[in-house]
Amino acid sequence: MCESSVYSTNGEKIMEDVISIKIDGENINLLDILNQPLSITGKIVEIDLDKHGIYVEVQD
């Protein structure tokens, strides 16, 4: 499978085993393999396909 982990730009793991990411303006909607949703505000700054990592600059 091709799950990824989502991290903040300071290295904090936000969610692992992510299978779906939907962008709605500044909202990033994540869904993991157990269909658990998580919505964060920020912007994706890097996607590392080799390491299955997605890096988000999170807004407070």
C-alpha positions in Angstrom: 0.0 0.0 0.0 1.0 3.6 -0.4 0.2 5.3 2.9 2.0 8.4 3.9 2.7 10.3 7.1 1.9 14.0 7.5 4.3 16.1 9.5 4.4 19.8 10.5 7.5 21.7 9.3 8.9 21.5 12.8 9.0 17.7 12.6 5.9 16.9 14.7 3.9 13.9 13.3 0.3 15.0 12.6 -1.1 11.8 11.2 0.2 8.5 9.9 -1.2 6.0 7.4 -2.8 8.7 5.4 -4.6 7.5 2.2 -6.4 10.7 1.2 -5.7 14.4 1.2 -8.1 17.0 0.0 -7.3 20.7 -0.1 -10.0 23.3 0.4 -8.4 26.7 0.4 -6.3 26.7 3.6 -8.0 23.6 5.0 -6.3 20.3 4.5 -8.6 17.3 5.1 -6.8 14.0 5.8 -8.2 10.5 6.0 -6.3 7.5 7.3 -6.6 3.8 6.5 -9.2 3.4 9.3 -11.3 6.2 7.8 -10.5 8.5 10.7 -10.7 12.1 9.4 -8.5 15.1 10.5 -8.8 18.6 9.3 -5.9 21.1 9.7 -5.3 24.6 8.6 -2.1 25.4 6.7 -0.3 24.7 3.4 1.6 21.8 2.1 5.2 22.8 1.6 6.9 19.5 0.6 5.9 16.0 -0.6 8.6 13.4 -0.3 7.4 10.4 -2.4 10.5 8.4 -1.6 10.0 8.5 2.2 6.1 8.8 2.0 6.2 12.1 3.9 4.1 15.2 3.5 5.2 18.4 5.3 2.7 21.0 6.2 3.2 24.6 7.4 0.5 24.6 10.1 -1.4 27.8 10.9 -2.6 28.4 14.5 
